[in-house]
Amino acid sequence: MAITASDIESEFGSYYIAGGQGIRDLHTQLFAPSETDAIFPDIRPTEDTELRGSPVTLGSVMQGFQKAFTPLGDTTFEAQKISLFNVKIDVEEYPDDIVKSWLGFLASNDLDRQTWPFVRWWLEKLVIPKSREDWEKKAVFGGVYSAVTPGTAHPIENSVDGIKTVINAAVSDSLLTPIAMGAVPTTEAIDFVNYLEAMTNELDPVLRNALDQWNMSRTLERLFKQGMREKYNMHYDQVNRMKIVDTDINIVGLLSHEGSTKIWGTPAANRTRGYKGNDNSGTFRVESRKRQVSAFNDFWKGQGFWRFDVFATNDVELS
């Protein structure tokens, strides 16, 4: 990896003059936040590489009276697992590349480059935010796992199974039957509101009462809000524009879902994420070898669902 500061040197000169510049003058890019993890409230630390649980079902127990003892109620324990995936961050730079430039305030006279101000700023302001953006935009929803090629950096989108992959695997395994809705209307806002209201009406009443949110892209969330404004214009003050009318189901748009028309929902208790050992995603081992600084970490994480009989999704993007 390399620091590119050619524009700095071209505009400000290839030398350092202390002119009062500092970190406040470094304006970093806008990073997407990692927001999808937050909708998984059931957090499970483990020492294993997968979470294991058992969906339990009890058959009907109530019956009409008779003197004879006629027991009912078979109890069924099933096996379910949520896979965790091993991911990492490896980065390295030569801080010397900034010494002879306007950026020299990030350098130091200490021979150990890992003590230079550049390193902490680089990790806290660039590397960590970028890693969270990578997870949000490439992995947590759309990730599809494939084996690592030794010696080659493996794309994060192929390092985990994201939410979409987990849902589609459940459909493929006949654990989940999508609601037959067809293509999502993406141009007429009212049509999209009607689509979601119809999809909600298809839910089993018990699930409809327990469901807290429909998850979708930010684009669809915005379309829903516009549609609610148009459809219920006469009752603007009486209608929550971010909730399915006459339910407690909220509309939640997520950056991770952008570009997808997949919509899904399940009660909060069924949304689980886990990590193995410690969550090292924001912690690094920093080393210097001669004049090069390296930083790295590695950790296990994943998310999934225990039961698919309390889960709903539309019938799009199933492969």
N, C-alpha and C positions, 0 to 999 in steps of 0.2 A: 504494500500500500504506500501511497506517497502523498505528501502535502503539496498542493498546488497553490502557490502564492505569486504566480507570474504577474497577475494583474496588479497586485499590491506593489510589486517591485517596479512595474512599468509606470504606475501613476504616482507613487510616493517615493520611488528611488530604492536602490538596492543597498540600503544602509539604515541603521537605526539611530533615530534622534528622539530623545525623550521629550515629547511635546505635550505631555499630560494625557495621552491616550491610555485607555484601559479597557477592561472587560465590558464596561458599559457601551463601548463603541463597536462591539462585535454583535452584529444583528443576525441571529441564527434563523434558519428556515422554519416554516410553520410545520410542525410534526403532528400527525394524526394521533390522538390519544388512544390508549388501549381501554376501550369501554365495554366490549362484549363480555370480558371476564366478570364484570360487575353484576351481570344478570344471572350469574350462577352463585346463589347465596350459600349453598351447602358446600363448604370447603373441607376437604379431607387430606390431612397430611398422612403419609404412609412411608414405610421402609421398603415397600415392594414396588414393582414396576407396573402394577395395575391395581385398581380398586375392585374389590369383589363384594357382591351383595346378593340378596335373595328376594325377589318379588314373591310375596305371599298372597295366596288367594283362598278364601273360605267360601264353600258352597252354601246354598240356602239352609237355614237352621229352623225357621219358624214353620209350624204345621198345625193342622187341626187336632183337637184333643181326642185321645182315646186312652183307655187304661193300660193297654200294652205299651211297652217301651220301644219306640220306633225311631232310632237315632238318624239324624241327617247331618250334613255339614262336613264334607271332605275338605281337608286342609292340604293345599299344594304349595310346595316350596320349589321355586325354579332358580336356576343359576344365571347371574348376569354380571358382566365385568365391564369396567371402564378402563381403557388402555391409557397408559402414560407414555410419553415419548421423550427421548433423550435429545435435547437441543443444546446449542452452545453459542458463544460469541467469541471469536478470535480476531483481534485487531492489533496492528502494529504501525508505528510511525518513527521517523527520524526528526525529533524536535529541532535539530540543528538547522533544518531547512528554513526556519523562521527567524533565526538569530540576526541575520543581516538584512532586516527589513523593518517596516513600520510595526510589525507584529513582535518585535524583539522584547516587548514588556512581558511576554509569556515565557521568556527564556530565563536562564539563571547562569551564574558562574560555577555552580556546583557540578562536579564531574559526573555525578550520578544523575542521569537524565530523568529518571522516574520521579525525582523530587521537584522538577521544574513546574511552575504554575500551569504550563500548557497541559500537562497530563490530567490534572484534576478537572480543568475546564473542558477538555476534550471528552472525557468520559461522562461527566455529569450533564453537559449541555448538548452533546452531539450523539455519542454512542448509545447511551441509555434511552433517550427519547426515540432515536431511530430504531432501536430494537423493538420498542413497544409498538411503533408504527408498523414495522414488518409483521409482527404477530397479528395485529388488528387487520391489516389490509390483505395479507397474503395467506395466513395460516389458520386462524381460529375458526373461520367459517368455511373457506373453500379448500383447505389443505387436503391433499390426497397422498398418503404415504407411499414411498417407494424406497428400495434398498439404497444405501449409500455406496458410492463408487470410491474405493480407497484412494486417498491422496488428492481427491477433488472436492472442493467446497460444495456441499449439497444444498440446493435451494430450500429455504424454510417452507415453501408451499408444498414441497414433496417430503417433508420431514415429520409430518403429523397427519392424522385424520381429523379434519375439521368437522364442525357441526353438520354441514350439508352431507358430508360423506357418511357420518354416523346415522343420520336420518335415512339416507338412501339404502344403507346396508340393512336397516330394520325393515324397510319396505321389501327389499330383495329376499329377506329371510322370513317374510310373511308374519312379522311381528306387528306391523303397522300397515293399515290400509288408508291411503290418502283420501281426502274428501274430493270427489269428482267435481271440479269447478271449471276446468279448461283454462285457456290462456288468460292471464291477468290483463284487464284493460289498463293501459298506461297513458292514454291520451285524454280521455274524458274523465274529469275528477268525480263527477256524480256516479258514473258507471263503476268506478273503483269502490266508492262507498257502498254501493248496492252489492258489489261482489263480496266485500268483507261482511256485510250484514247477512247475506245469504249463506256464506260460509259458517258464520257463527250460529245461524239457525239450524245447521246440519249437525251441530254437536249434540252429544248425549246431554240431557239437562243437568245431570250431576257434574259432568266435566265443565259445562258452560258456567255453572255456578262457582266452580273452583278455579277456573282459569283467570289469571291476573293480567295477561298481556299477549297480544299478537306481535311477533317479532318479524321485522322486514327491513328493507333498505331505507336509508334516509330519504331517497327520492320518492318512494312509495308513501312514506310517512307524510311528506309534504303534500303529495297528491291527495291523500285522505283528508288532510286539514282543509285544503281548498274545496274538496267535494262537500265536506260537512258545512262549510260556510255557504255554499251554493244551495245545497239540498234543504237545509234547515234555516234559511235566511230569515223566515218570519219568526223564528223562535231563537234568535241569536243568543239572547241572555240565558235561556233555559237549557241550552245544549252544550255539553262539554265537547269541544271539537276534537279532542284527542282520545275519545273513548267511544266504544260501540254503544249506541243508544239503548237504554233500558238494561244495561249490563254493567258489571264492574271491570270489563276488559279494556285495558289501556292499549294504545297504539304506540309501539316503541320502534323507532328507526335506529339502525346501527350502521356505522361506517363499514364494518366488516361485510355487510350484505350488499354493498353497493354493486350495481351491475346485475343483480339477481332479482327474480320475481318470486322466489321461494318465500313462503310465509309459514310460520310454525308457532305453536304454543303448547305449553304444558305447565302445570302448577309449579310454583317456586320450589317446593320441597323436592321436586323431581329433577331439578337442574343442579348437577353436581360437578365440581372440578377438584382436581387433586394435584398434589406435588409430592415428590419423593424426597425425604430428608428435609433439607432446608431450601427455601426459595432463594436461590442465588442469582436471580435474574438481574438484580441491581448491585451485586457484589462482584468485585474483580480481584484476581491475583495479578499484580503488576510487577513486571520484571524488566531489568535493563541488561542488555548484552552489548558491551562496549557503548556505542552511541545510539543504539536502537532501543526503543521502548515497546514492549509487548504487554497486552492485557488480555486476559481470557477468563471465562467462567463456563460452567456447564450445569445443567439442571434438567429435571424431569417434570413434565406437566401434561395435563390433558383434561378433557371435559366430556361429559356424556349424560346419559339418562338411565334410571333404574327400570322404569316401566314405560311400555309403549301403548298400554291400554288406556292411559290417561294422557295421550299425546295426539295432536292434530296438525296436519299440514295439507297444503294444496297439492294437486297432482301435476306439478311442473318440475322440470329439471331433475328427473328421477334417475339420471345416469351420470 
